[in-house]
Amino acid sequence: MSESLDALELRITELRAQVRRAVKARDNTLARSLRGDLRRAEQAWDRAVGTDESTGESTGETEPPLLPVREQVHQALALLGVPSAARMIVAVNEAFFSGALRGAQLTSLRRDEERSFRGDPYARPYYLCAALTDRLSPARGLLADSTWEPERRVLGPLSPRVDFLVSAMRVADRIIRMTDPPQGARRLLRRMAQNVPGAVEGLAPADPELTIRAARAELDVHHAGDAAQRAEVAARAGRQLSDIERLFGAAALSTLRGAS
């Protein structure tokens, strides 16, 4: 690994720890600023990795992934930027990274993260947590990043569509920034673009810039309403839930009692 990558990884580790401390101290302004720094550092790391990979030599052998499952999932979520299902996380990992993830490996991951948090809260720089529904219960099958602001980790009625549009835009943007995007990434973009009106025509390959414009046009219709709904859910979560429930959700019965 190059010296620049080592420096970036150290910076990312430091920023994650700072985000965790700011979140724990409930300093939302500082946490928001640090998250922005963290996203930029992670994007720089991604670009650096892409550069190293493009100049490396192939041995013709399949090597085991350098990152554990947890880190691979986090890497895919960082690219997508929204709560995502295992199928999407696996597809992104296969298209852009090692391709070593399998859906079955993600089945118990959130439970493992919750056990870790219960045993030693905030010991890790981040946790792979649940997205929360408008009932403040965990959204089935969706993983999120604990360092994201609460509004990104909760869901309203419009959120599934909004999050799909955002993820399509981020996949397209990642492809634009790559010198030689892998075919798997182009195939993933086409599959996503086919579900965005005006993003792709016929059998032609998906154009990343056209995909972004088409997704942005639809997103503009839904964004304000979704943001308001998510802000309301996040506010309720902040008032009603404990620290662990804000990350992993409340049981349905306790949520109903808290809302009554």
N, C-alpha and C positions, 0 to 999 in steps of 0.2 A: 504494500500500500504506500502511496506517495506521501511525502511530508505534508503537502497541502491537505490531503485527505485526513491525515492524523490531526492536523490543526483544526479542521472543520469539525471532526468528530468530538474533539475536546470542547470546542465552542458550543456545539449542540448539547452535549451533556451538561455543561454549565448553565445554558439557557433553560433547559428543562428543569433543573433544580431551582433556578430563580423563579420560573413560572409556578412551580409547585409551592414555593414559599409565599409568593404573592397571593395565590389562590387561597392558601391556608389562612393568610392574614386578611383575606377579603378586600384586598386592595385592587379593585377591578380596573382602575386606570392603568396602574403599573402592569398588571397581568396582561391587559390588552396590548400594551406596547411591547412587552416581552414576547408575546405570541407572534407578533409581526416580525420581530427579530429572529425568532425561532424558525418561522416559515421560510424566511429568506436564507437562513443558514442551511436548512434542509434542502432547499432548491439548489443552492450552490454545491452542496454535497452530491446531489443527484447529477448535476452537470459534470462535476469532476469525475464521478464514477463512470459516466458515459464516455468521457474522454479517455480514461484509462482503458476501458473495455475496447474502444475503437482502435487503440494502438497496440493492444495485446495480441499475442500469437495463439492460435488455436492448436491444441494438442490432438484434437480428434477424439478425446475422451470426455465422458460426462463426469464432471466433478461434483462432489456434494456441496450444497449451499454453505456459504460462510456464516450466514445469519441463522439463528434459531427461529422456530416458527413464530414466536411472539414478535420478534423484530421484523420478520417478513410481513406479517399482518400490519404492523405499525407503518411500515414503509409504503404499503399499498394504500392505507388510509390517508397518509400524508399526501399522496398524489390525488386521491379522489376528493378529499376535503369535506366529506359529508358522511353521516352514518350510512353504513353499507352492509349488504347481505354477504354471506360467505361466498356465494356464487360469483358476485362481482369482485370481491377481494381476490379470489383464486384466479379469475380471468385477468385482472390487472397484473397480478404477480407473474402470471405466465407470459403476458404480452410484453412487459417492460423489465422484469427482473429475472430471478432464477428459474421460475416456473416449477419450483419444487413443492409448492403447497398443494394439499388435498383438502377437500371440504370436510372430511371426517376429522382432520386435525383441529379444526376450529370449533367442533361441537362442544367440547368441554372447556375451551379457553376462557370464556367469560366467567364461568364458575371458579376456575382456578384464580383468575384475577381478583374476584370478590373475596375468596378465602385469603389471598395474600394481603388485601387491604384490611380485612378484619383482624388479621394477625399482627400487622404492623402498619398502621395507617400512614400514608404519604411517604413511605420508605423508598418508593420507586419514583423516578422522574415522571413517569406517566403510567396510566393504567388503561387497558383495553376494556372499556365499560359498555353499558347498555345505552341505547337511545331511549328516551322516555316518551310515552304516549301522553295525550292530553288528560289521561286519568292518573298520570304520574307513575304508571306501572312500566316495567321494561318492555320495549317493543320486541316482539318475537323475531329472533334471528338477525337483528341489526347490531353491529358493533360500532363504537365511537371511540374517540380519543379523549381521555379525561382532561387534557390541557386545553381543549377547545372551550370557548366561552359557552355558558349554559344555553344560549339561544340556538347554538348550532347542534346541541345534543338532545333537544326536545323536538317533538313533532306535532304539527297541527294537521288539519284535513288536507291542506294543499302541499304539505311538505314532501311526500313521496315523489310527486311530479317535479317540484322545485329541485329536490336533491338530485334527481336523475338528470335534469338539464344542467345543473352545476357540474356534475361528474362528467358529462359528455363534453362540456366546455374545457374542463381541466385535462381530460385525455387528449383532446384536440390541441390544446395549447402545448402540452408536453411533446407531442409529435412535431409541432412547428419548431420547437426549440432543439430538436435532435438533428444532427447532421445526416444520419442515415437511419431513419426509424426502422425497426424490425418489422417484418411482414405480419407478425402476430399482433403488433400494435395497430397496424393499418386495418387488419381484419376486425379487431375489437371496435375501432372507431366506426367502421361501416355498420356493424351490428347495432351500435348505439344510434348512429345517425338515421338509420331506417325508422326509428321511433320518434324522430323530430321532424315535423312538417317543414318541407322546403330545404332540408339539409342534404338530400341526395336524390339523384334522378336515375331511374332505370338501373342498369347494371354497372354504371360508372363507379369507380372508386370514390370513397368519401373524401371531400375536400375539407381539410381541417378548418380553414378560415371560413368557408361557407357554413360549416357545422356550427361554429361559434356564433356567427351572425344569426342563423336561424334559431339556435337555442336562446340567444339573448333576446330575440324578438318575442318569443313566448314567455321567457322569464320575466320580462318587463310587465306582462299582464298579471302575473301571479305574485310578484315579489312583495309588494306593499302589504297585501292581505296576509300572506304567509308570515312576513316579519311581525306583523301585529299579533297574529295568533301565537307565534312562538314566544314573543315577549311576554304574553299573558301566562302561558304555561310555565315559562322559566321563572316568572315572578312568584307563582304559586309554589313551585318547587322550592324556591329559596325560603319561603315562609313556612312551609309545612314539613319539609323533609330534613332528616339528619344528613350528615356528611356522606355516609355510605349510601343512603337512599338516593341522594342526588346523582350518584354515579351508577348505581345498579338498580334503582327503582324501588318503589314501595309495593308491598302486598296489596291486593285489591281491597281487602276488607279494611285495613288500616287507612288506606287512601280515602275510602268512602266516609269513614268516621271523621277524618280530618276535614273533609269538605262539608260536613253536615253542620 
